[in-house]
Structure formats: C-alpha cells, structure tokens
C-alpha cells in the first residue's frame, strides 16, 4: 500500500506502509522525538520535513525502515532553551535501505543570530547528519520596563485613535 501525505503527520509512532510519499509536512516526535516509517519514503519538492532541536540529546529524528529519497524542504526549529553548542551533531534521518537525493532548501526558525550549521548526506551509511557550526547568539529577552513602556505606548495610541475616530457634532 502506498500512502500519500498532503497534510501534516506528527508524533512518535510507527507508520506501516509499503511507500510513504510526503508532499505535506512530517514532524517527528512530540517536541522532540522519533517517527518511524516502516516502508520506503519519498519527499517531493512540495514536502517539508520539520526537525526540532532542543539540545544534543533532545531532537527530532525520522527513521525509515526502507529506502529514502529526499527533496523538498528541511525546516529546522529551535525549541525550549535551545542549548546547542558548536560541533553538536544530530542524525536527523536514517534509512535501513538506500538514501538518495538532497533537500532542495533548508529553513531555520527560532535560533539566535549567527546560527550556522552543515548538513552531511552519508550515502554509504544511509543517513543525514546535521552539525552545529555556530549555535548563534541568544535571542534578546526584553526587560520588564521595556514591556511596560510598550504596553503604555500602545494604550496611548489606542486612546488617541479612539478619540479621533469619534464623530464630532457641528453647530450651525
């Protein structure tokens, strides 16, 4: 049986199918975790593999018990405190059969500025490995005073907008 995924599959289960074709999103784990496909896997140009990274021991992984043909997008996401270090490595996909292809594009969200990585497609070992080159600077966290000023400013702008939007009566 062939399963074509145009939607989103998430979780940490095992999906049994002869071939899984992904033209939607596959998001392994329950932030983070492992999803196993018992069968062959193909990711089309429209497909997205969502991989979340928290630290060197907590990250998403896709296990394919068959061949894996890659394409589409690898979408990396930083979750939790995102405690990554330079040279941390993550096997984000491994197959028991042949690995072929590459991701057409990679996106990264939630990482600090300067985040840099490399992808290694190991066709002999049938795996994709991500290595952190630069973990990135932590995202700034606004101080409470900044939040208070922002909220006060927005409230003032709302009051002024409300005052100007009120119809005025005219005297003839």
Phi, psi and omega in degrees: 000136177256134178245126177252123183255103173265356185253229181225129176244127178228164174123183184240034184264187171245128178256123182261115176199153179293320179212135177245118177253120183257115171241009177242229179240139168239123181235092182299150171077180177244053179055080347264181179171192184238135173245132180247131174252115179271085183153186181280156183227136174224128176252120181282175178299333180274348185283153179228130172256113181269119180238123178257140179239130176248313178197185186295342180246352179239104181200161179279151179210139174251122178251127181244117177270067183166202179276156178228122177246120187261153176187189175069214189242140167258118181252107179270138178224139178268127179235158180063218180282348177051058184275076180260150178235156175303139180076005170297137179237146184224123170276102186269342178210132170219148184235149176273343176254197182291142174255134176216160179082179177216165173288137180288331179207161178227133174243154179221123180233146176087359179270155178290165180297143180090000179302130179218148186209169170226149175249137177237122176263107181261095184286340176285319180266355179058054179213161173242127183239133175255132177238132178280123175269312179223119183292343181090155179282146179301145176291138181293141176250118182299142177284158182305324180297323179296316178298317181298318179293321179297313181295318179297317179297317178295321178296318179296317179296320178296318179295317179295318179296320179295319182294320181286333182281344180292132177292141180256144178275148179246146179254128180256000000 
